[in-house]
């Protein structure tokens, strides 16, 4: 696993941002250990309207093709909002360490993350972004975390 010199920029839709802030506040109240990572990523994100999110950016409700730690095989899963998770074999929660790391990356980006269950440190690389389902998003973003 080679090092990642700096964190890549991330772009998140206003719809995903708002839903994840609400989810994060609830998760924080329940002692979720991943919330610090989630809020740190939301705080550094560039937020844009859902319909203006570039095609090659990972968002909730899209299929993402990725690899972990330069492993030879590719993985492909749907990234979903934590409350929408139905099939853990086919989907990744945007509230999990891997999901948080993938959120907002573009094809070619690499992002470090820590598996809170094992304590292992990993790097995920985005190899492709597939079909995206865009929600009917609100027009404004409430800047909970923005300074």
VODREN-624329 format. One record per residue: chain; x, y, z of N, C-alpha, C, CB in turn. Coordinates in steps of 0.02 Angstrom, whole numbers, plus 50000, padded with zeros to 5 digits. Atoms other than C-alpha are relative to their C-alpha. Glycine has a CB too. Example, Ala and Ser with C-alpha at 12.3 -4.5 7.8 and 13.67 -1.06 7.14 Angstrom:
# residues 2
{site 'A'; {50045; 49941; 50000}; {50615; 49775; 50390}; {50045; 50060; 50000}; {49950; 50001; 50062}}
{site 'A'; {49958; 49941; 49997}; {50684; 49947; 50357}; {49961; 50055; 50037}; {50020; 50023; 49929}}
***
This chain:
# residues 147
{site 'A'; {50043; 49941; 50000}; {50000; 50000; 50000}; {50045; 50062; 50000}; {49951; 50000; 50061}}
{site 'A'; {49959; 49940; 50001}; {50086; 50161; 49945}; {49962; 50056; 50035}; {50019; 50019; 49928}}
{site 'A'; {50029; 49945; 49964}; {50057; 50321; 50038}; {49958; 50046; 49955}; {50053; 50040; 50033}}
{site 'A'; {50041; 49951; 50035}; {49931; 50453; 49989}; {50025; 50068; 50025}; {49923; 49990; 50013}}
{site 'A'; {49968; 49938; 49977}; {50019; 50624; 49993}; {49952; 50050; 50031}; {50035; 50031; 49942}}
{site 'A'; {50049; 49954; 49972}; {49864; 50729; 50025}; {49930; 49974; 49982}; {50011; 50073; 49974}}
{site 'A'; {50068; 50023; 50013}; {49677; 50704; 50031}; {49975; 50031; 49934}; {49953; 50019; 50058}}
{site 'A'; {50026; 49973; 50063}; {49594; 50722; 49860}; {49939; 50044; 50014}; {49981; 49942; 49952}}
{site 'A'; {50060; 49959; 49991}; {49460; 50856; 49839}; {49938; 49956; 49990}; {50000; 50059; 49950}}
{site 'A'; {50063; 50037; 50008}; {49282; 50792; 49855}; {49943; 50047; 49984}; {49985; 49958; 50063}}
{site 'A'; {50060; 49962; 50019}; {49117; 50852; 49782}; {49940; 49958; 50019}; {50000; 50018; 49924}}
{site 'A'; {50060; 50035; 49977}; {48950; 50806; 49859}; {49939; 50042; 49981}; {50002; 49989; 50078}}
{site 'A'; {50061; 49964; 50017}; {48774; 50850; 49804}; {49969; 50029; 50064}; {49949; 49954; 49964}}
{site 'A'; {50033; 49970; 49942}; {48673; 50964; 49918}; {49951; 49951; 50032}; {49964; 50064; 49979}}
{site 'A'; {50047; 50049; 49974}; {48546; 50824; 49935}; {50036; 49949; 50045}; {49963; 49964; 49942}}
{site 'A'; {49961; 50048; 49960}; {48676; 50697; 49996}; {50027; 50034; 50063}; {50058; 49971; 49959}}
{site 'A'; {49973; 49964; 49943}; {48755; 50829; 50108}; {49948; 50007; 50056}; {50025; 50070; 49978}}
{site 'A'; {50052; 49989; 49950}; {48592; 50872; 50196}; {49979; 49935; 50034}; {49939; 50033; 49968}}
{site 'A'; {50020; 50065; 49971}; {48540; 50690; 50219}; {50054; 49972; 50045}; {49983; 49950; 49945}}
{site 'A'; {49946; 50028; 49959}; {48711; 50640; 50286}; {50012; 50041; 50063}; {50063; 49997; 49958}}
{site 'A'; {49995; 49960; 49938}; {48716; 50786; 50410}; {49947; 49976; 50049}; {49992; 50076; 49985}}
{site 'A'; {50054; 50024; 49955}; {48548; 50730; 50481}; {50017; 49931; 50026}; {49932; 50000; 49962}}
{site 'A'; {49980; 50067; 49979}; {48606; 50549; 50483}; {50057; 50003; 50052}; {50021; 49957; 49939}}
{site 'A'; {49942; 49994; 49956}; {48771; 50599; 50565}; {49982; 50024; 50069}; {50051; 50046; 49970}}
{site 'A'; {50021; 49975; 49934}; {48687; 50696; 50705}; {49966; 49945; 50040}; {49953; 50060; 49993}}
{site 'A'; {50033; 50056; 49967}; {48577; 50546; 50745}; {50050; 49947; 50020}; {49945; 49970; 49954}}
{site 'A'; {49950; 50051; 49986}; {48723; 50425; 50733}; {50045; 50022; 50058}; {50043; 49987; 49937}}
{site 'A'; {49959; 49974; 49945}; {48825; 50537; 50849}; {49966; 49989; 50067}; {50015; 50075; 49989}}
{site 'A'; {50039; 50009; 49938}; {48687; 50530; 50980}; {49999; 49927; 50022}; {49929; 50025; 49990}}
{site 'A'; {49999; 50072; 49985}; {48698; 50339; 50970}; {50071; 49973; 50007}; {49963; 49962; 49945}}
{site 'A'; {49931; 50021; 49988}; {48888; 50335; 50990}; {50036; 49968; 49941}; {50001; 49952; 50055}}
{site 'A'; {49968; 50028; 50060}; {48934; 50288; 50810}; {50071; 50027; 49994}; {49959; 50017; 49936}}
{site 'A'; {49929; 49981; 50004}; {49125; 50290; 50795}; {50019; 50029; 49932}; {50043; 49940; 50015}}
{site 'A'; {49983; 49977; 50067}; {49120; 50334; 50610}; {49980; 50073; 49987}; {49967; 49957; 49948}}
{site 'A'; {50027; 49933; 50010}; {49037; 50504; 50634}; {50055; 50053; 49994}; {49953; 50018; 50057}}
{site 'A'; {49946; 49951; 50005}; {49200; 50599; 50660}; {50028; 50002; 49929}; {50057; 49984; 50051}}
{site 'A'; {49976; 50004; 50069}; {49263; 50538; 50490}; {49948; 50030; 49953}; {50016; 49927; 49981}}
{site 'A'; {50054; 49974; 50043}; {49094; 50576; 50409}; {49999; 50077; 50003}; {49932; 49972; 50021}}
{site 'A'; {50004; 49927; 49994}; {49088; 50754; 50477}; {50063; 50034; 49973}; {49988; 50020; 50072}}
{site 'A'; {49938; 49969; 50027}; {49270; 50788; 50431}; {49997; 50002; 49924}; {50062; 49961; 50024}}
{site 'A'; {50006; 50001; 50074}; {49233; 50737; 50251}; {49947; 50050; 49977}; {49982; 49929; 49976}}
{site 'A'; {50051; 49952; 50019}; {49072; 50839; 50244}; {50026; 50071; 50006}; {49936; 49990; 50043}}
{site 'A'; {49974; 49932; 49989}; {49164; 50990; 50312}; {50047; 50022; 49944}; {50036; 50003; 50067}}
{site 'A'; {49953; 49980; 50052}; {49297; 50986; 50176}; {49972; 49994; 49929}; {50063; 49957; 50005}}
{site 'A'; {50030; 50012; 50066}; {49177; 50945; 50033}; {49979; 50065; 49966}; {49940; 49954; 50007}}
{site 'A'; {50032; 49949; 50041}; {49128; 51060; 49892}; {49930; 49974; 49987}; {50040; 50014; 49933}}
{site 'A'; {50070; 50021; 50007}; {48938; 51054; 49884}; {49971; 50033; 49938}; {49958; 50019; 50063}}
{site 'A'; {50031; 49974; 50061}; {48842; 51073; 49721}; {49930; 49971; 49993}; {50043; 49984; 49938}}
{site 'A'; {50066; 50029; 50013}; {48663; 51045; 49659}; {50008; 49930; 49970}; {49959; 50045; 49953}}
{site 'A'; {49997; 50070; 50022}; {48629; 50860; 49626}; {50005; 49994; 49924}; {49940; 49962; 50026}}
{site 'A'; {50000; 50005; 50072}; {48596; 50889; 49442}; {50065; 50025; 49968}; {49941; 50038; 49971}}
{site 'A'; {49937; 49974; 50026}; {48766; 50975; 49422}; {50060; 49958; 50022}; {50010; 50071; 50023}}
{site 'A'; {49945; 50043; 49978}; {48869; 50835; 49502}; {50032; 49968; 49939}; {49974; 49946; 50050}}
{site 'A'; {49967; 50030; 50058}; {49000; 50779; 49375}; {49989; 49925; 49996}; {50075; 50016; 50002}}
{site 'A'; {50014; 50071; 50010}; {48972; 50606; 49300}; {50051; 49954; 50032}; {49997; 49986; 49926}}
{site 'A'; {49947; 50043; 49974}; {49137; 50537; 49362}; {50012; 50007; 50075}; {50065; 50014; 49963}}
{site 'A'; {49995; 49991; 49928}; {49105; 50581; 49545}; {49955; 49950; 50035}; {49981; 50073; 50021}}
{site 'A'; {50038; 50049; 49961}; {49048; 50450; 49672}; {49950; 50037; 50044}; {50048; 49955; 50043}}
{site 'A'; {50053; 49971; 49957}; {48883; 50493; 49757}; {49958; 49943; 50027}; {49957; 50051; 49960}}
{site 'A'; {50049; 50050; 49978}; {48748; 50404; 49853}; {49957; 49983; 49940}; {49957; 50028; 50060}}
{site 'A'; {50043; 50025; 50054}; {48639; 50301; 49737}; {50036; 49993; 49934}; {49940; 50045; 49991}}
{site 'A'; {49965; 50015; 50062}; {48775; 50263; 49612}; {50043; 49937; 50010}; {50045; 50060; 49977}}
{site 'A'; {49957; 50058; 49999}; {48875; 50108; 49568}; {50072; 50025; 49994}; {49983; 49949; 49943}}
{site 'A'; {49929; 49980; 50001}; {49060; 50127; 49605}; {50043; 49938; 49992}; {50018; 50039; 50066}}
{site 'A'; {49952; 50053; 50012}; {49201; 50018; 49542}; {50065; 50023; 50032}; {50009; 49983; 49922}}
{site 'A'; {49942; 49979; 49960}; {49352; 50020; 49657}; {50044; 49941; 50018}; {49976; 50035; 50064}}
{site 'A'; {49956; 50051; 49973}; {49499; 49925; 49728}; {50028; 50026; 50066}; {50058; 49981; 49950}}
{site 'A'; {49972; 49983; 49935}; {49571; 49922; 49903}; {50072; 49977; 50004}; {49958; 49969; 50058}}
{site 'A'; {49929; 50016; 49989}; {49758; 49927; 49940}; {50034; 49968; 49939}; {50006; 49953; 50058}}
{site 'A'; {49968; 50025; 50061}; {49810; 49895; 49759}; {49989; 49926; 49988}; {50073; 50014; 50003}}
{site 'A'; {50015; 50071; 50013}; {49730; 49722; 49761}; {49987; 49990; 49926}; {49939; 49976; 50043}}
{site 'A'; {50007; 50011; 50072}; {49723; 49641; 49589}; {49928; 50002; 49974}; {50031; 49935; 49982}}
{site 'A'; {50069; 50004; 50024}; {49534; 49620; 49581}; {49962; 50065; 50014}; {49964; 49941; 50032}}
{site 'A'; {50044; 49943; 49991}; {49406; 49758; 49559}; {49938; 49979; 50038}; {49980; 50031; 49931}}
{site 'A'; {50064; 50012; 49966}; {49251; 49772; 49667}; {49951; 50051; 49973}; {50008; 50007; 50079}}
{site 'A'; {50052; 49954; 50022}; {49086; 49851; 49618}; {49940; 49994; 50046}; {49979; 49986; 49926}}
{site 'A'; {50058; 49998; 49956}; {48946; 49903; 49735}; {49962; 50065; 49989}; {50022; 49993; 50074}}
{site 'A'; {50041; 49939; 49999}; {48805; 50029; 49747}; {50014; 50035; 50066}; {49924; 49984; 49990}}
{site 'A'; {49992; 49961; 49939}; {48844; 50168; 49872}; {49931; 50028; 50018}; {50053; 50057; 49991}}
{site 'A'; {50067; 49978; 49981}; {48685; 50205; 49970}; {50002; 50039; 50066}; {49952; 49940; 50006}}
{site 'A'; {50009; 49966; 49936}; {48628; 50320; 50110}; {49992; 49947; 50054}; {49939; 50050; 49999}}
{site 'A'; {50004; 50052; 49948}; {48644; 50225; 50275}; {49930; 49976; 50016}; {50031; 50026; 50063}}
{site 'A'; {50070; 50020; 49985}; {48455; 50225; 50302}; {49968; 49961; 49942}; {49958; 50061; 50015}}
{site 'A'; {50027; 50034; 50059}; {48428; 50152; 50127}; {50033; 49931; 49989}; {50009; 50043; 49939}}
{site 'A'; {49964; 50063; 50009}; {48544; 50001; 50149}; {49952; 49941; 50006}; {50057; 49993; 50052}}
{site 'A'; {50043; 50059; 50001}; {48450; 49842; 50101}; {50041; 49936; 49994}; {49949; 50005; 49941}}
{site 'A'; {49962; 50060; 50015}; {48578; 49719; 50035}; {50075; 50012; 50011}; {49987; 49977; 49928}}
{site 'A'; {49929; 49987; 49985}; {48750; 49729; 50121}; {50048; 49964; 49952}; {50015; 49980; 50070}}
{site 'A'; {49956; 50035; 50048}; {48820; 49605; 49993}; {50009; 50040; 49935}; {49972; 49931; 49984}}
{site 'A'; {50000; 49963; 50063}; {48779; 49723; 49848}; {50009; 50075; 50009}; {49937; 49987; 49963}}
{site 'A'; {50000; 49928; 49986}; {48781; 49894; 49932}; {50052; 50017; 50054}; {49930; 50024; 50021}}
{site 'A'; {49957; 49973; 49948}; {48899; 50000; 50036}; {49964; 50059; 50031}; {50071; 50022; 49971}}
{site 'A'; {50030; 49944; 49964}; {48830; 50117; 50168}; {50047; 50061; 49996}; {49985; 49982; 50073}}
{site 'A'; {49961; 49938; 50000}; {48887; 50298; 50149}; {50018; 50021; 50071}; {49961; 50056; 49965}}
{site 'A'; {49981; 49987; 49931}; {48902; 50294; 50339}; {50054; 49953; 50026}; {49940; 49994; 50044}}
{site 'A'; {49945; 50046; 49981}; {49033; 50155; 50342}; {50066; 50033; 49983}; {49992; 49931; 49964}}
{site 'A'; {49935; 49970; 50017}; {49219; 50196; 50338}; {50016; 49998; 49925}; {50055; 49965; 50038}}
{site 'A'; {49988; 50005; 50072}; {49234; 50132; 50158}; {49954; 50047; 49962}; {49991; 49928; 49976}}
{site 'A'; {50048; 49956; 50034}; {49076; 50224; 50104}; {50017; 50074; 50007}; {49931; 49987; 50026}}
{site 'A'; {49980; 49931; 49988}; {49133; 50386; 50184}; {50061; 50018; 49958}; {50015; 50012; 50075}}
{site 'A'; {49939; 49988; 50039}; {49303; 50370; 50099}; {49983; 50008; 49926}; {50050; 49942; 50010}}
{site 'A'; {50017; 49998; 50071}; {49222; 50341; 49928}; {49959; 50062; 49981}; {49961; 49938; 49980}}
{site 'A'; {50047; 49946; 50014}; {49094; 50481; 49940}; {50035; 50063; 49974}; {49960; 50017; 50063}}
{site 'A'; {49974; 49938; 50028}; {49135; 50628; 49828}; {50064; 49995; 49960}; {50011; 50048; 50053}}
{site 'A'; {49939; 50009; 50039}; {49291; 50554; 49748}; {49983; 49997; 49926}; {50038; 49937; 50021}}
{site 'A'; {50009; 50009; 50072}; {49314; 50556; 49559}; {50044; 49942; 49977}; {50017; 50066; 49961}}
{site 'A'; {49961; 50055; 50028}; {49383; 50418; 49449}; {50074; 50019; 50000}; {49976; 49983; 49928}}
{site 'A'; {49929; 49989; 49995}; {49570; 50402; 49479}; {50024; 50022; 50068}; {50021; 50050; 49949}}
{site 'A'; {49981; 49978; 49933}; {49567; 50469; 49657}; {50015; 49941; 50046}; {49945; 50043; 50030}}
{site 'A'; {49983; 50049; 49948}; {49642; 50374; 49804}; {49988; 50033; 50067}; {50075; 49974; 49993}}
{site 'A'; {50017; 49971; 49935}; {49585; 50398; 49984}; {50014; 49950; 50056}; {49925; 50021; 50001}}
{site 'A'; {49988; 50044; 49943}; {49647; 50326; 50149}; {49938; 49996; 50044}; {50060; 50024; 50041}}
{site 'A'; {50053; 50007; 49950}; {49525; 50258; 50277}; {50021; 49946; 50049}; {49931; 49982; 49967}}
{site 'A'; {49985; 50049; 49948}; {49528; 50156; 50436}; {49938; 49958; 50012}; {50023; 50035; 50066}}
{site 'A'; {50055; 50046; 49985}; {49419; 50002; 50461}; {49991; 49999; 50076}; {50015; 49927; 49972}}
{site 'A'; {50010; 49995; 49928}; {49345; 50034; 50633}; {49988; 49933; 50034}; {49941; 50045; 50015}}
{site 'A'; {50009; 50067; 49970}; {49306; 49849; 50659}; {50066; 49965; 50012}; {49955; 49957; 49955}}
{site 'A'; {49936; 50036; 49994}; {49483; 49785; 50630}; {50057; 50047; 50020}; {50017; 49967; 49934}}
{site 'A'; {49947; 49952; 49986}; {49583; 49944; 50656}; {50050; 50006; 49942}; {50037; 49981; 50062}}
{site 'A'; {49955; 49998; 50058}; {49667; 49914; 50487}; {49994; 50064; 49960}; {49986; 49941; 49955}}
{site 'A'; {49998; 49940; 50043}; {49720; 50062; 50380}; {50005; 49977; 49928}; {50059; 50047; 50019}}
{site 'A'; {50003; 50019; 50070}; {49682; 50051; 50194}; {49999; 50062; 49956}; {49937; 49956; 49987}}
{site 'A'; {50008; 49948; 50050}; {49681; 50153; 50035}; {49953; 49973; 49947}; {50069; 50023; 49968}}
{site 'A'; {50047; 50020; 50052}; {49534; 50144; 49915}; {50014; 50043; 49938}; {49925; 50008; 50024}}
{site 'A'; {49990; 49965; 50064}; {49555; 50190; 49730}; {49937; 49992; 49958}; {50063; 49972; 49962}}
{site 'A'; {50060; 50002; 50043}; {49406; 50235; 49620}; {50021; 49986; 49929}; {49961; 50067; 50005}}
{site 'A'; {49984; 50021; 50068}; {49416; 50145; 49453}; {49945; 50018; 49950}; {50013; 49925; 49999}}
{site 'A'; {50055; 49983; 50045}; {49245; 50189; 49383}; {49938; 50018; 50039}; {49986; 49943; 49953}}
{site 'A'; {50065; 49982; 49972}; {49074; 50262; 49417}; {49947; 49980; 49950}; {49995; 50077; 50018}}
{site 'A'; {50052; 50024; 50045}; {48921; 50179; 49344}; {49936; 50039; 50007}; {49988; 49927; 50012}}
{site 'A'; {50067; 49971; 49999}; {48736; 50211; 49343}; {49987; 50038; 50064}; {49948; 49945; 49991}}
{site 'A'; {50018; 49959; 49942}; {48677; 50351; 49459}; {49926; 50015; 49998}; {50042; 50066; 50002}}
{site 'A'; {50071; 49982; 49993}; {48500; 50376; 49521}; {49999; 50066; 50037}; {49959; 49945; 50037}}
{site 'A'; {50001; 49933; 49970}; {48473; 50562; 49556}; {49932; 50012; 50031}; {50017; 50054; 49948}}
{site 'A'; {50061; 49983; 49964}; {48345; 50610; 49687}; {49977; 50069; 49979}; {50011; 49996; 50077}}
{site 'A'; {50026; 49934; 50011}; {48233; 50760; 49668}; {50025; 50043; 50058}; {49921; 50001; 49995}}
{site 'A'; {49963; 49968; 49946}; {48350; 50871; 49769}; {49974; 50070; 50015}; {50073; 50004; 49981}}
{site 'A'; {50018; 49932; 49982}; {48316; 51031; 49865}; {50046; 50050; 49966}; {50003; 50009; 50077}}
{site 'A'; {49962; 49949; 50036}; {48378; 51194; 49790}; {50053; 50034; 50043}; {49953; 50053; 49974}}
{site 'A'; {49952; 49967; 49957}; {48473; 51258; 49943}; {50031; 49950; 50048}; {49968; 50057; 50039}}
{site 'A'; {49965; 50042; 49951}; {48598; 51182; 50063}; {50005; 50038; 50065}; {50070; 49980; 49974}}
{site 'A'; {49991; 49970; 49934}; {48595; 51217; 50248}; {50072; 49987; 50020}; {49949; 49970; 50052}}
{site 'A'; {49928; 50005; 49986}; {48776; 51251; 50293}; {50013; 49985; 50074}; {50036; 50064; 49979}}
{site 'A'; {49989; 50021; 49931}; {48782; 51155; 50458}; {50073; 50004; 50020}; {49975; 49929; 50010}}
{site 'A'; {49930; 50009; 49981}; {48968; 51126; 50453}; {50045; 50052; 49968}; {50023; 49932; 49981}}
{site 'A'; {49958; 49951; 50036}; {49029; 51268; 50343}; {50014; 50060; 50046}; {49966; 50023; 49935}}
{site 'A'; {49980; 49943; 49958}; {49124; 51410; 50425}; {49980; 50065; 49967}; {50076; 50000; 50013}}
***
